[in-house]
Amino acid sequence: MNGQRLGIDPYGEYVVAVRVDHDGGRTVVRSAERLESADSAEVGTARCVCAVPDRDVIVKSLHVRSDQPLSQEDRARFEMAASLLDPESEFTIDLIPTAREHRVVGLAYRQRDRATPPGGSPVDGRMRAAALGMGYLAFGRIEPGDLLCLADIGIDTVSICLLYQKRIINLAHLSLNGFDPATERGCRQVAVELRTVVNFKLAELAEWGITVPLAKLILSGRCRDTALPEFTRLFPSGVARPSLNEAYFDERARRSGIEPERCMVALGLTVK
């Protein structure tokens, strides 16, 4: 079976496409490209996975009880399906185990929202915020600390992923509401709104018994380096750009010229 995956992340006027080879027992990033559209990507025999906008995904934090005969996955799937207002048959359900034994992040994708890539046939999709976390954990040089917040500024939303002990623990997103992160004022507005969302999520984690302080904000996407002080002011524990582990990249991918902060989501789409 072919182990190659193609991750496609739309970025407004262009898309980022990353091709990763999982064959041979070693993960290798073969290419990272900026294309005019998804139709420009050469899918070939690769399994294609497209980013699903965060607003189109139902996210639930599931507390899975251990006093039932079913496996944790079956119990979590049952609880996720029971929480949906529409028939389960209309959704694809995905589950993300966390570092807390009884806590699972449940994702539900509507079948009608499945992306259509080059070639016209439906493909797999993954929530953008979830892909952000998976890409960072699989291909990034992970910053120290028990609790990290990843934030990727996209076209109209900020994808947010909280990591606890190197596992995804919570997902969220923030609508830009017309804020332009390319301007100093826009960055200031985004930083304030992001701090509000993160504070809410930290309070939620505290209710689960996770009270460690936020170690760092890892900021990627459409944000200039000159705007980082706006975020540092509100996240005094530290703000950093994501750094990739180049050991996973072959020579062609290294020469692509795509900044790590623009391909973290696309990389996460290729994670098995």
VEXTORTI-506060 format. One record per residue: residue in three letters; x, y, z of N, C-alpha, C in turn. Coordinates in steps of 0.05 Angstrom, whole numbers, plus 5000, padded with zeros to 4 digits. Each point is the difference from the previous one (the first is absolute). Example, Ala and Ser with C-alpha at 12.3 -4.5 7.8 and 13.67 -1.06 7.14 Angstrom:
[ala [5264 4886 5156] [4982 5024 5000] [5018 5024 5000]]
[ser [4993 5021 4986] [5016 5024 5001] [4985 5022 5014]]
//
This chain:
[met [5017 4976 5000] [4983 5024 5000] [5018 5025 5000]]
[asn [4993 5019 4983] [5015 5024 4998] [4998 5016 5026]]
[gly [5023 5009 5011] [5000 5014 5025] [5004 5030 4997]]
[gln [4996 5010 4976] [5004 5029 4995] [4974 5016 5005]]
[arg [5003 5023 5013] [4977 5017 5006] [5006 5028 4990]]
[leu [4978 5013 4991] [5002 5027 4990] [4981 5017 5017]]
[gly [5011 5019 5014] [4984 5019 5016] [4996 5026 4986]]
[ile [4975 5009 4998] [4994 5024 4986] [4985 5020 5018]]
[asp [5013 5023 5005] [4989 5020 5017] [4995 5026 4985]]
[pro [4975 5007 4994] [4994 5025 4986] [5008 5024 5016]]
[tyr [5012 5019 4987] [5009 5025 5014] [4990 5024 4985]]
[gly [4975 5000 4990] [4990 5023 4986] [5009 5000 4972]]
[glu [5019 5018 4994] [5009 5004 4972] [5017 4977 4991]]
[tyr [5008 4982 5017] [5016 4976 4992] [4995 4977 5020]]
[val [5011 4977 4994] [4998 4977 5018] [5028 4991 5006]]
[val [5004 4988 5023] [5025 4987 5007] [4995 4970 4997]]
[ala [5017 4986 4985] [4998 4972 4996] [5026 4986 5009]]
[val [4997 4981 5018] [5024 4986 5010] [4996 4970 4995]]
[arg [5021 4988 4988] [4999 4971 4994] [5020 4986 5019]]
[val [4989 4980 5014] [5017 4985 5019] [4998 4970 4994]]
[asp [5024 4987 5001] [5002 4972 4994] [5003 4984 5026]]
[his [4982 4982 5006] [5002 4984 5024] [5010 4972 4994]]
[asp [5008 4994 4975] [5009 4973 4993] [5028 4996 5012]]
[gly [5007 4974 5002] [5027 4993 5008] [5006 5004 5030]]
[gly [4979 5004 5016] [5005 5003 5028] [5011 5027 5009]]
[arg [5003 5019 4981] [5011 5026 5007] [4983 5021 4987]]
[thr [4992 5021 5016] [4984 5022 4989] [5018 5020 4987]]
[val [4994 5007 4975] [5016 5019 4985] [4982 5020 4986]]
[val [5005 5026 5004] [4986 5021 4986] [5013 5003 4973]]
[arg [4985 4993 4979] [5011 5001 4973] [4997 5027 4986]]
[ser [4979 5015 5007] [4997 5026 4987] [4982 5017 5017]]
[ala [5004 5026 4999] [4983 5020 5013] [4998 5023 4980]]
[glu [4975 5004 4989] [4997 5019 4978] [4978 5020 5005]]
[arg [5003 5023 4989] [4979 5020 5000] [4988 5001 4972]]
[leu [4974 4993 4998] [4987 4997 4974] [4978 5021 4997]]
[glu [4992 5005 4975] [4978 5020 4995] [4974 4989 5010]]
[ser [4996 4973 4997] [4975 4988 5008] [5004 4971 5006]]
[ala [4981 4987 5013] [5002 4971 5006] [5000 4984 4974]]
[asp [4988 5011 4979] [4999 4985 4974] [5028 4998 4988]]
[ser [5019 5016 5009] [5027 5000 4990] [5017 4977 5012]]
[ala [4990 4988 5022] [5015 4980 5014] [4999 4973 4984]]
[glu [5023 4987 4999] [5002 4974 4987] [4995 4979 5021]]
[val [4976 4988 5000] [4992 4981 5021] [5014 4973 4995]]
[gly [5000 4991 4975] [5011 4974 4994] [4987 4978 5017]]
[thr [5016 4983 5012] [4990 4978 5017] [4999 5007 5030]]
[ala [5006 5026 5006] [5000 5008 5028] [4972 5001 5011]]
[arg [4998 4995 5026] [4974 5004 5014] [4998 5030 5006]]
[cys [4979 5013 4991] [4998 5028 5002] [4983 5007 5025]]
[val [5009 5019 5016] [4986 5009 5024] [4999 5031 4999]]
[cys [4976 5011 5001] [4997 5029 4998] [4992 5012 5028]]
[ala [5009 5024 5005] [4993 5014 5025] [4970 5007 5000]]
[val [4986 4994 5021] [4972 5007 5004] [4999 5024 5017]]
[pro [4986 5022 4992] [4998 5024 5017] [4990 4993 5028]]
[asp [5013 5012 5020] [4993 4994 5027] [4970 5004 5006]]
[arg [4988 5020 4988] [4972 5006 5005] [4981 4978 4990]]
[asp [5010 4983 4983] [4983 4979 4988] [5002 4974 5016]]
[val [5015 4999 5022] [5004 4976 5015] [4988 5003 5028]]
[ile [4986 4979 5008] [4989 4999 5028] [5021 4988 5018]]
[val [5008 5015 5021] [5021 4991 5018] [4988 4996 5028]]
[lys [5006 4977 5011] [4990 4994 5027] [5023 4989 5017]]
[ser [5002 5009 5025] [5018 4988 5019] [4985 4978 5015]]
[leu [5008 4976 4996] [4985 4977 5011] [5014 4989 5024]]
[his [4984 4997 5022] [5010 4986 5024] [4990 4972 4999]]
[val [5018 4981 4994] [4993 4972 4995] [5002 4985 5026]]
[arg [4977 4989 5009] [5000 4985 5025] [5013 4973 4996]]
[ser [5012 4990 5021] [5014 4974 4999] [4984 4977 5011]]
[asp [4975 5005 5009] [4985 4979 5013] [4981 4987 4980]]
[gln [5008 4999 4974] [4983 4987 4980] [5016 4979 4986]]
[pro [4986 4979 4989] [5015 4978 4987] [5013 5007 4973]]
[leu [4991 5021 4987] [5010 5007 4974] [5028 5012 5002]]
[ser [5015 4999 4978] [5026 5012 4999] [4997 5031 5002]]
[gln [5022 5013 5006] [4999 5029 5002] [4992 5013 4974]]
[glu [5010 4989 4978] [4993 5012 4974] [4970 4996 4994]]
[asp [4989 4976 5006] [4972 4995 4995] [4982 5018 5018]]
[arg [5009 5003 5025] [4984 5017 5018] [5001 5029 4991]]
[ala [5024 5009 4992] [5002 5028 4991] [4984 5005 4974]]
[arg [5000 4981 4982] [4985 5002 4975] [4970 5001 5006]]
[phe [4991 4983 5019] [4972 5000 5008] [4992 5027 5012]]
[glu [5016 5011 5018] [4994 5025 5012] [5000 5023 4980]]
[met [5019 4999 4981] [5001 5021 4980] [4975 4999 4983]]
[ala [4992 4976 4991] [4976 4997 4983] [4975 5009 5015]]
[ala [4999 4994 5026] [4976 5007 5016] [4998 5030 5004]]
[ser [5022 5014 4997] [4999 5029 5004] [4991 5015 4975]]
[leu [4999 4987 4977] [4993 5013 4975] [4970 5003 4997]]
[leu [4992 5023 4989] [4971 5006 4997] [4988 4986 4976]]
[asp [5017 4993 4980] [4991 4987 4976] [5009 4971 5000]]
[pro [4988 4983 4982] [5008 4972 4999] [5030 4996 4997]]
[glu [5010 4980 5013] [5029 4994 4999] [5009 4994 4971]]
[ser [4982 4990 4984] [5006 4993 4972] [5009 5024 4983]]
[glu [4993 5024 5010] [5007 5024 4985] [5028 5010 5006]]
[phe [5014 4986 5018] [5026 5010 5010] [5022 4978 4997]]
[thr [5024 5010 4999] [5023 4983 5004] [5012 5009 5027]]
[ile [5004 4980 5018] [5010 5006 5027] [5029 4993 5002]]
[asp [5016 5018 5012] [5028 4995 5005] [5005 5004 5029]]
[leu [5019 4985 5012] [5006 5002 5028] [5030 5005 5004]]
[ile [5006 5018 5019] [5028 5005 5006] [5005 4995 5029]]
[pro [5015 4978 5007] [5007 4995 5028] [5017 5022 5011]]
[thr [4998 5006 5026] [5016 5021 5012] [5019 4987 5021]]
[ala [5015 5018 5014] [5018 4990 5021] [4985 4993 5026]]
[arg [4974 5008 5001] [4984 4993 5023] [4984 4974 4993]]
[glu [5002 4980 5017] [4990 4973 4994] [4971 5000 4992]]
[his [4983 5016 5012] [4971 4999 4995] [4990 5023 4983]]
[arg [5019 5015 4988] [4991 5024 4984] [5008 4995 4971]]
[val [4980 5003 4982] [5003 4996 4972] [4988 5024 4985]]
[val [5014 5009 4979] [4989 5022 4983] [4985 4987 4977]]
[gly [4974 5005 4998] [4984 4989 4979] [4994 5021 4978]]
[leu [5003 4991 4975] [4995 5017 4977] [4979 4988 4982]]
[ala [4981 5016 4991] [4979 4990 4982] [5000 5017 4975]]
[tyr [5003 4987 4976] [5000 5014 4975] [4975 4992 4985]]
[arg [4986 5020 4990] [4976 4994 4984] [5009 4989 4973]]
[gln [4986 4979 4990] [5007 4988 4975] [4998 5020 4977]]
[arg [4981 5018 5002] [4996 5019 4978] [5022 5021 4998]]
[asp [5017 5002 5021] [5021 5019 5000] [5027 4988 4990]]
[arg [4999 4975 4991] [5025 4988 4991] [5012 5015 4976]]
[ala [5025 5004 5001] [5014 5016 4979] [5001 4984 4974]]
[thr [5003 5014 4978] [5004 4988 4974] [5026 5009 4988]]
[pro [5020 4983 4999] [5026 5008 4992] [5003 4997 4970]]
[pro [5025 5003 4989] [5004 4995 4972] [4991 4972 4992]]
[gly [4986 4997 4978] [4990 4974 4991] [4970 4997 5006]]
[gly [4990 5017 5019] [4971 5001 5004] [4988 4980 5019]]
[ser [5016 4981 5011] [4988 4981 5019] [5004 5008 5028]]
[pro [4981 4994 5018] [5002 5008 5028] [5025 4989 5013]]
[val [5012 5015 5018] [5024 4990 5014] [4997 5004 5030]]
[asp [5020 4991 5014] [4999 5003 5029] [5004 5030 5007]]
[gly [4989 5007 5023] [5003 5027 5010] [5008 4999 5029]]
[arg [5013 5021 5009] [5008 5002 5028] [4997 5029 5009]]
[met [4989 5004 5024] [4997 5026 5011] [5026 5015 5000]]
[arg [5000 5025 4992] [5024 5016 4997] [5015 5002 5027]]
[ala [4986 5005 5022] [5012 5002 5026] [5013 4974 5008]]
[ala [4987 4978 4994] [5011 4973 5007] [5025 4995 4984]]
[ala [4999 5007 4974] [5024 4996 4983] [5023 5017 5009]]
[leu [4994 5024 5010] [5022 5017 5011] [5015 4986 5022]]
[gly [4985 4988 5019] [5013 4987 5022] [5015 4975 4991]]
[met [4988 4985 4982] [5013 4975 4990] [5025 5006 4985]]
[gly [5000 5021 4984] [5023 5008 4984] [5023 5008 5019]]
[tyr [4994 5016 5020] [5020 5010 5019] [5012 4976 5015]]
[leu [4983 4982 5010] [5010 4977 5015] [5017 4981 4983]]
[ala [4992 4997 4975] [5014 4980 4983] [5025 5011 4987]]
[phe [5000 5026 4993] [5022 5011 4984] [5015 5023 5013]]
[gly [4990 5010 5022] [5011 5024 5012] [5021 4994 5022]]
[arg [5016 5020 5006] [5017 4999 5023] [4984 5011 5024]]
[ile [4992 4983 5018] [4980 5007 5020] [5013 5016 5022]]
[glu [4987 5022 5006] [5009 5018 5022] [4996 4986 5027]]
[pro [5017 5006 5020] [4997 4988 5026] [4975 5010 5014]]
[gly [4990 4984 5019] [4976 5008 5015] [4978 4980 4997]]
[asp [4984 4997 5022] [4978 4981 4999] [4976 5010 4983]]
[leu [4996 5026 5000] [4976 5011 4986] [5009 5021 4980]]
[leu [4993 4995 4974] [5007 5018 4978] [4974 5007 4986]]
[cys [5000 5024 4989] [4977 5009 4983] [5011 5005 4972]]
[leu [4989 4987 4980] [5006 5005 4972] [4978 5017 4988]]
[ala [5007 5020 4985] [4980 5017 4987] [5010 5006 4971]]
[asp [4983 4993 4981] [5007 5005 4972] [4980 5020 4988]]
[ile [5010 5022 4991] [4982 5021 4988] [4995 4994 4971]]
[gly [4976 4992 4994] [4992 4994 4972] [4988 5023 4986]]
[ile [4982 4994 4981] [4988 5021 4984] [4978 5015 5016]]
[asp [4982 4985 5012] [4978 5013 5015] [4998 4990 5028]]
[thr [5017 4981 5008] [4999 4990 5028] [5028 4995 5010]]
[val [5002 4999 5026] [5024 4991 5014] [4995 4972 5011]]
[ser [5015 4980 4991] [4998 4973 5010] [5016 4998 5026]]
[ile [4988 4988 5020] [5013 4999 5027] [5001 4971 5009]]
[cys [5023 4991 5009] [5003 4973 5010] [5017 5002 5026]]
[leu [4989 4989 5021] [5014 4999 5026] [5012 4972 5003]]
[leu [5026 4999 5007] [5014 4975 5005] [5007 4997 5029]]
[tyr [4994 4977 5011] [5007 4994 5028] [5017 4974 5000]]
[gln [5024 5002 5010] [5019 4978 5001] [5003 4987 4973]]
[lys [5003 5017 4979] [5005 4992 4973] [4978 4984 4987]]
[arg [4975 5006 5009] [4976 4988 4988] [4979 5022 4997]]
[ile [4984 4998 4980] [4978 5020 4997] [4980 4996 5023]]
[ile [4993 5022 5013] [4981 4999 5022] [4975 5016 4994]]
[asn [5001 5021 4982] [4977 5016 4994] [5004 5015 4974]]
[leu [4978 5005 4986] [5001 5014 4975] [4979 5023 5000]]
[ala [5007 5021 4985] [4982 5023 4998] [5006 5015 4975]]
[his [4984 5021 4995] [5007 5018 4978] [4988 5028 5006]]
[leu [5011 5019 4987] [4992 5028 5004] [4995 5013 4973]]
[ser [4977 5011 4996] [4994 5014 4975] [5014 5027 5000]]
[leu [5013 5006 4977] [5014 5026 4998] [4981 5024 4998]]
[asn [4975 4995 4991] [4981 5022 4999] [5010 5025 4986]]
[gly [5014 4996 4978] [5010 5022 4985] [5026 5012 5009]]
[phe [5011 4990 5023] [5026 5010 5009] [5021 4992 4979]]
[asp [5018 5019 4994] [5021 4994 4981] [5026 4996 5015]]
[pro [5009 4974 5003] [5025 4995 5015] [5025 5011 4986]]
[ala [4997 5010 4976] [5023 5012 4986] [5006 5028 5010]]
[thr [4982 5011 5016] [5004 5027 5010] [5005 4999 5031]]
[glu [5013 5021 5010] [5006 5001 5029] [4974 5000 5016]]
[arg [4981 5016 4991] [4974 5001 5015] [4986 4973 4999]]
[gly [5000 4988 4976] [4987 4974 4998] [5012 4979 5018]]
[cys [5027 4999 5001] [5014 4981 5017] [4993 5005 5029]]
[arg [4998 5025 5008] [4993 5007 5028] [4972 4989 5006]]
[gln [4981 5003 4982] [4973 4990 5004] [5000 4970 5002]]
[val [5015 4987 4982] [5001 4970 5000] [5012 4991 5026]]
[ala [5021 5013 5009] [5014 4992 5025] [4981 5001 5024]]
[val [4984 5022 5001] [4981 5003 5022] [4979 4978 5000]]
[glu [4988 4995 4976] [4980 4980 4998] [5011 4972 5006]]
[leu [5024 4995 4990] [5013 4974 5005] [5005 4996 5030]]
[arg [5009 5020 5014] [5004 4998 5029] [4974 4993 5014]]
[thr [4978 5012 4991] [4974 4994 5013] [4992 4971 4996]]
[val [5003 4990 4975] [4993 4972 4995] [5018 4981 5016]]
[val [5026 5006 5000] [5019 4983 5015] [4994 5000 5030]]
[asn [4993 5023 5011] [4993 5001 5029] [4976 4983 5005]]
[phe [4981 5000 4983] [4976 4984 5003] [5007 4970 5000]]
[lys [5017 4992 4981] [5008 4972 4998] [5017 4992 5024]]
[leu [5017 5018 5010] [5016 4993 5023] [4982 4996 5025]]
[ala [4979 5016 5002] [4980 4996 5022] [4987 4973 4997]]
[glu [4994 4992 4976] [4987 4974 4994] [5019 4977 5009]]
[leu [5026 5003 4993] [5019 4980 5007] [5003 4998 5031]]
[ala [4998 5023 5013] [5002 5000 5029] [4978 4984 5013]]
[glu [4976 5000 4988] [4978 4984 5010] [5006 4970 4997]]
[trp [5018 4993 4982] [5007 4972 4996] [5024 4993 5018]]
[gly [5010 5019 5015] [5023 4994 5018] [5027 5007 4987]]
[ile [5000 5013 4977] [5025 5008 4987] [5005 5030 5007]]
[thr [5018 5005 5018] [5003 5027 5010] [5029 5011 4995]]
[val [5015 4986 4984] [5027 5009 4994] [4998 5026 4983]]
[pro [5019 5018 5003] [4999 5025 4984] [5007 4995 4971]]
[leu [4990 5018 4983] [5007 4998 4971] [5029 5006 4997]]
[ala [5015 4982 4987] [5029 5003 4996] [5007 5019 4978]]
[lys [4984 4999 4978] [5007 5016 4977] [4978 5000 4979]]
[leu [4998 5022 4985] [4982 5001 4977] [5017 4996 4975]]
[ile [4993 4980 4984] [5014 4995 4974] [4983 5011 4978]]
[leu [5009 5021 4988] [4984 5015 4981] [5009 4995 4971]]
[ser [4981 4993 4983] [5006 4995 4972] [4979 5013 4982]]
[gly [5004 4998 4974] [4980 5011 4982] [5006 5029 4991]]
[arg [4978 5015 4995] [5002 5026 4988] [5005 5022 5022]]
[cys [5025 5001 5009] [5007 5020 5020] [5029 5007 4996]]
[arg [5005 5026 4996] [5028 5009 4996] [5016 4999 5025]]
[asp [5026 4996 4997] [5017 4999 5024] [4999 5026 5015]]
[thr [4996 5022 4986] [4999 5026 5014] [4976 5003 5018]]
[ala [4980 4982 4996] [4976 5002 5017] [5002 4982 5025]]
[leu [5021 4985 5002] [5002 4981 5023] [4999 5015 5027]]
[pro [5011 5024 5003] [4998 5014 5026] [4972 5004 5009]]
[glu [4981 5002 4982] [4972 5003 5008] [4990 4976 5015]]
[phe [5009 4976 4991] [4993 4975 5013] [5016 4995 5026]]
[thr [5025 5008 4999] [5018 4996 5024] [4989 5016 5023]]
[arg [4989 5023 4995] [4989 5017 5021] [4978 4986 5015]]
[leu [4984 4984 4986] [4977 4987 5012] [5006 4971 5008]]
[phe [5022 4989 4990] [5009 4973 5007] [5029 5002 5011]]
[pro [5003 5011 5024] [5026 5005 5011] [5017 4975 5005]]
[ser [4987 4976 5000] [5016 4975 5003] [5017 4995 4976]]
[gly [4994 5014 4977] [5017 4997 4977] [4985 4993 4974]]
[val [5009 5011 4978] [4988 4995 4974] [5023 4991 4981]]
[ala [4995 4980 4985] [5021 4990 4981] [4987 4991 4974]]
[arg [5016 5000 4979] [4992 4988 4975] [5006 4970 5001]]
[pro [4985 4984 4985] [5006 4971 5000] [5026 4995 4985]]
[ser [5014 4981 5010] [5025 4991 4987] [4997 4971 4991]]
[leu [5007 4995 4975] [4998 4973 4989] [5025 4983 5004]]
[asn [4996 4974 5003] [5023 4982 5001] [5007 4992 4972]]
[glu [5021 5012 4989] [5007 4996 4972] [5009 4972 4994]]
[ala [5005 4983 5020] [5007 4973 4995] [4979 4984 4985]]
[tyr [4975 5010 5001] [4978 4987 4986] [4998 5008 4970]]
[phe [5015 5021 4992] [4996 5011 4974] [5023 4991 4981]]
[asp [4991 4992 4976] [5021 4994 4980] [5010 5026 4987]]
[glu [5019 4998 4982] [5013 5024 4989] [4980 5018 4985]]
[arg [4982 4988 4985] [4981 5016 4985] [4982 5016 5018]]
[ala [4991 4987 5022] [4982 5014 5019] [5015 5023 5014]]
[arg [5025 4995 5006] [5016 5021 5013] [5003 5025 4983]]
[arg [5001 4996 4973] [5004 5022 4982] [4974 5014 4993]]
[ser [4977 4991 5010] [4974 5011 4992] [4997 5030 5007]]
[gly [5013 5008 5022] [4998 5028 5008] [4975 5007 5015]]
[ile [4983 4981 5006] [4976 5006 5016] [5007 5001 5029]]
[glu [4993 5022 5013] [5006 5004 5028] [4986 4979 5018]]
[pro [5012 4991 5021] [4987 4980 5018] [4973 5009 5010]]
[glu [4998 5027 5004] [4974 5010 5011] [4978 5000 4980]]
[arg [5006 4993 4975] [4979 4999 4980] [4992 4971 4992]]
[cys [5015 4980 5009] [4993 4973 4992] [4995 4980 5023]]
[met [4997 5011 5024] [4996 4982 5023] [4973 4984 4998]]
[val [4979 5014 4990] [4974 4987 4997] [5001 4979 4978]]
[ala [5012 5007 4977] [5002 4981 4978] [5016 4975 5008]]
[leu [5021 5004 5016] [5015 4977 5010] [4983 4982 5018]]
[gly [4984 5013 5017] [4982 4985 5017] [4979 4984 4986]]
[leu [4993 5008 4976] [4980 4985 4984] [5012 4974 4991]]
[thr [5026 4997 4999] [5012 4976 4989] [5006 4979 5022]]
[val [4995 5008 5026] [5006 4982 5022] [4980 4977 5000]]
[lys [5010 4976 5003] [4981 4977 5000] [4986 4998 5027]]
//
